[in-house]
């Protein structure tokens, strides 16, 4: 069922399909929704947050084209399921979330499935130094505009997945930072997800 859902969203990378199929999504879903772990729906979490549906997770992972040597930043740990997938596709992951219960619960679940290459921090991403450099950044909450803070943390050739806009119109974007410092922007699809907390509209990035 999971494979059928995700393939309809043009997720055809066998590596991505394998990771999504092998990572125990039911472990990360709140108990009351466990029977719906693989359903094509946004599963509610605490603090008015949501787990992305599997098809959206698949598109996000496929778009980043992660390599085994990559260092990844995840903005919004949430349930920890996407953290596990990112960790299985890369060398290491730094995942930040402002809610300490998300960080603590996700750490326990990642330990249960022996994910050791993901560091979880209870921290606002906007407090991270821009001197930190990542090969890929996945922003799991929406932002009103593309923020320069994320662009500055991309290594040359790095990729940023972000959902930009305000409900009811949001756009999933893939930003690639070539070595010549001229970023490219690709529109992937339209969707709506809860906003990333503490976002501002200062220092916006213009392509």
N, C-alpha and C positions, 0 to 999 in steps of 0.2 A: 504493500500500500504506500509506504513512504517513497519508494523509488518511482512509482507511478505518478504521485503528486509532484515530486520535484522535477521529473523529466518534462512535465507539461509546461514548466517555467524555464525551459531551455537550459537546464542544468544537466549537462551530458558528460562532464569530466568524471571518469571512473574513480579517480582518487577522491574527489569530493563525495561522490555517492557512497564510496566505501566507508569514509570517515563518518558520515551521517548515519549510515546503517549500523555501524559497529559501536558507536558511542551510545551508551545506555540513556536515551532521552527520558525514559520513564523515571529514572532516578532523580532527575532534576526538576520534575514537574511537581507542584504542590499536591499533596496526597488527595485532596478533594477532586482534582482534575486528572488523576493518574490514568484513568480509563480513556482519556482524550489526549494522551501524550503525543500521538502521531496524527491527530486530526488537523485538518487544514484550517486552523483558527489561532488567534492570538490568545494565549492563556494568561489570565490575570495573575499578577504577583502583588506583594505588599507595596505600599507607598504609591499606589495608582500606576505602577509600572506593568509591563507585559513581557512575556516570552514571544519572540517573533515566531510566526508559523514556519514550519520546516522549509517551505518553498522559498521564503525570503532569506532564511539562513543559508540555503543552498546558493542562491544568487550572490549573496554577499561573499561567501567563501570562494566561489568560482571567480568572481571579478578580481579578487586580490592576487590571484595566481601565485600563491605562496610557494616558496622554495624551502627545502629542508634546513638551509642555513639562515633563514630570516629571523629577525627580531621584531616582534609584533606588539603594538599597543592596542589594547581593547578599552574603549571608553564606555563604561557601564557594564559591570560584571553580571548584574541581574541574577539569574538562576545558576549561572556557571556552565550551562551546556555549551554555549558558543565558545566560551573560554577553552573547554576541553577539546572542541573541534580545532580551534586555532592552534592549540598546543600540539595536537597530533599531526598537524601539517607543517610545523615550523620548528626552528631550533629552540626558541623561548618566547614567552608571552609575559608582558606586564599588563595586568588588568586592574583598572581603578574604578571605584564606586564610592559615592559619598555616604551610602547607607551601610553602617557597620554590620548589621544583621545579614545583608546580602553577602558581604565579604566573608564573614564567618561561616555561613551555611555553605557557600560555594566551596570554600577550602575543605570542609569535611567531605563533601561529595567528590571533589577531585582526588582527595586522598584515597577514597574508597575504590576508585578505578585506576589508581597508581599513576596519576598525572603529577609529575615532579618538576616539570619545566615551565610552570606557570607561577609567577609571583603575583599575589593579590594585595592591593593596598586600599585602605579606606582613605580616600583623598579626592579632592576636587581636581579634575584634570587641568583646570586653568591655573593651578598652583604649581604644575610641573614646569621645570625649566625648559626653555626652548633649545637649550644645548643638548638635551637628550635627543638622540636620533634613532629613527625606526625605519625598517624596510617597508612596513605596512601599518596602517592605522585603520581600525574599524570603530566607527562611532555608532553605537546602537540606539541612541536617542536622537530625535530630530533637533536641528538647529535652525534658527530663523534665517540666517545668512551664512555663507561660507566664511569661517573665521580663520584669520591669518595664523593664529596660534598653532593650529594643526599643520598648516603648510610648512611652517618653520621647523617642525619636528620631523619632516620627511627627509630621508637620505636621497641623494640624487638617484633617480630611477624608482623611487618609492611610490607606493600607491595608497590613496586615501579613499575609503568608502564612507560616505556621509549622506544622510537624508535631510534635505534642505527645504525650508518653506514653513508655511503655517497651515493648519487645518482649515479647509478641507483639501488644500492643494499642496502636496509635498512631492519632491522629486529625488529619487536615489541617484547620486552622482558618483562617478569614479574619477578621481583626480590623480594624474600621474605627473611626477616631478622629474623631468629629464635633466641630464647633467648640465644643460645649457641654461637652467634656471627658469625656463619658460614652461609653465605648467599647461597641461592639456586637460580638457574637461569632457567627459562622456556622460550623456544622460542614459540611464539604464531602464528605469520604469517609474511609474507613479505609485505612491503608497501613503499611508498615514500611520505614524507611530508616536507615542508620547514624547514630549519635548525633553531634551537634556536640561537638567536643572542648572541654574546659575549662569545660563548663557546671556551674553550681552550683544549689543549691535555696534560695539566699538572695534576699531582695527579690523574692519572687514576686508576680505581679499577679493580683488577684482581681476578677472581674467581678461 
